């Protein structure tokens, strides 16, 4: 008999579950779509980032060849070629190939130009050796000709040249006519590379006596490492084949991790939506579950049944999300490039690389979100006593009972403690943990907030019975309010947090640009530096009161980190000039060379005012940090040195930028036109307003994907409010029937529901905005400095806050009213009739 009863209870439960799916397919479809959206966004962002890195690593491999080890110059100035024979004969080194590396341009096409010793390169990096035809033919004398150029297939297509034609190539300020003698068949497609004889490259492009790289073939790695440490001076550094790829990874890692975390916001919101929908579904079926419990079904049977519903939702949603995510990744690579607007990679050649492990991980995350959103309400239903559940439905909490607040407080305190912890390996792990704990604490504290906000209104005259009933219902059933609001509070909080961070960041960048762009005109050489003669012609242009020339070049401090930017420019005193926004400074003793380091450089390398730093220029000299300056343009860090000190230490008198002050009485446009007539080709002259607009346009482009993710998150949250309010209203049809018997009209019930919706929307907005403001502080003062190494002041997006609040109140009100009309459409007698 017991077994027969258990079988009947299982059949009854299966019938109930199947009936729920038949009668409410839209609810299940909406929750599956919410999971799909979260999985799709996360998977798409991850695919794009992974594909961009794969493309970048392929480009590095193409340019570097297959050397066992490399000796690289720390700056584009290169190192003395006399280092080459010492390294080639060092213990553990079997062979060495010297390389000159230049950034070249032919027309509008750009490519990496490598000067190679063909005989050495054939033994160390054979993929970089040219061929006269599609097959290797290194025996041809063309490879030794001083003007012979070999191009990869991609570079050949980009330049539009053909084998046998001459091509005008611009590199290192010099334009040279070269003969396209053949191709580089060993270079993979997508890599724009050119190669020529190293002697011809040094002679033609002004690199006599200088090298940029030594590619090494080893027979004893340990011996080579020991020997190279003693041989290399300050101008060169040892690097493996993966070092440059790690530099690119380090530069973009924080951006990629933040995008991944932001993409998971939609998945988290989808999980809350599943929780809301499943909670209401379980509440509506509470009596049915109690009935099958009395027929012999154990508690775990109900949990398993609801978990199965969640699993089906998760599987369907995650599968759809993976397919949509892959499609979105393909589209994003075409629209935004491989960097999603961040400016770290050239995304034109990036292709989507499918990642099975990532697909499995996001599928598991989607399934876990749906399961957790289903199991939690199922456990609460399973704990209810069958006898009590047969008599009650909905939130059975005594309105006079206090609402627990300690769990929310503990979570909030835990988030505050986590926010104070340092980064791990350069990533704000504890910062994201703090956001998760604060978000959980805010959601858990919603019932207490409902009581706290509505308690003062309990004894006030609200004018009408519908308003009083609405207030009493929301105040007396905070659990239902929490279910309705958890998704929207989470999505609103995260959206407000991101909006606060973006608003603060954009405002800080705009203000900083206004300070640093203090000149009347700015000039930048594209494809060629300004020599002293060109500098004199520019300074002598009528109408120019002052021309401050500067030079920027990357400087490798640590091989695994992206190079810092060394900026040689005039600095009049220790206080700097108006365009050098100092955050801190220290006096510099006499006969000490000062440098000013940017805020990101200080964060990355631990530099502080007054400390000594060793820089790989001018030999093994040390410099004194005279101050720290604000810089939002170079995440990898920058160092300013006086131009006179730079020229004295390096002998380099070339410049590539200039800040020009127009003399009083002259018009800027007239001076600009006169200046352009004196400039060599490839030099651009721009006004500060144009630069400012361009910089802010780049900023908006880099955050374009952020805006999209914010919009998706809030739309999912609004959908959750609509679905939850609709389900809650329909589930209360018996309550509305009783109110009709007590004399309320349908219009009054609709008014009551509209008031409830407005209250819930307002409370959700208050909770979401307040929690978002708190999360925004974590983003601005914890995650942002630990990720991008710069700081900023908080600027509140008041317009967004007001707009989101109005949208939430309006959506909740309209949804409640529409659902109320449907719920009150049935006869009042039928609404209160018992079904058994």
Secondary structure, DSSP 4 states (H G I P E B T S, - for coil): -HHHHHHHHHHHHHHHHHHHHHH-HHHHHHHHHHHHHHHHHHHHHHHHHHHHHHHHHHHHHHHHTT-SEEEEESBTT-EETTHHHHHHTSTTEEEEEEEEEEEEEETTEEEEEEEE-HHHHHHH-GGGS-BSSSS--TTSGGGG-TTEEEE-HHHHHHHT--TT-EEEEEETTEEEEEEEEEE-TTSPTT--EEEEEHHHHHHHTT-TTEESEEEEEES-HHHHHHHHHHH--TTEEEE-TTHHHHHHHHHHHHHHHHHHHHHHHHHHHHHHHHHHHHHHHHHHTHHHHHHHHHTT--HHHHHHHHHHHHHHHHHHHHHHHHHHHHHHHHHHHHHTTTTTTSSSS-GGG------HHHHHHHHHHHHHHHHHHHHHHHHHHHHS-HHHHHH--S----TTSPPP-HHHHHHHHHHHHHHTSPPBTTB-HHHHHHHHHHHHHHHHTHHHHHHHHHHTTTTS--SSHHHHHHHHHHHH-HHHHHHHHHHHHHHHHHHHHHHHHHHHHHHHHHHHHHHH--SSEEEEESSSPBPHHHHHHHHTSTTEEEEEEEEEEEE-SSTTSPPEEEEEE---STT--TTS-EEEE----TT--EEEEEHHHHHHH---TT-EEE-SSTTT-EEEEEEEE--SS-TT-EEEEEHHHHHHHH----B-EEEEEEPTT--HHHHHHHHHHHSPTTEEEEEHHHHHHHHHHHHHHHTHHHHHHHHHHHHHHHHHHHHHHHHHHHHTHHHHHHHHHTT--HHHHHHHHHHHHHHHHHHHHHHHHHHHHHHHHHIIIIIHHHHHS--------HHHHHHHHHHHHHHHHHHHHHHHHHHTSS-HHHHH----
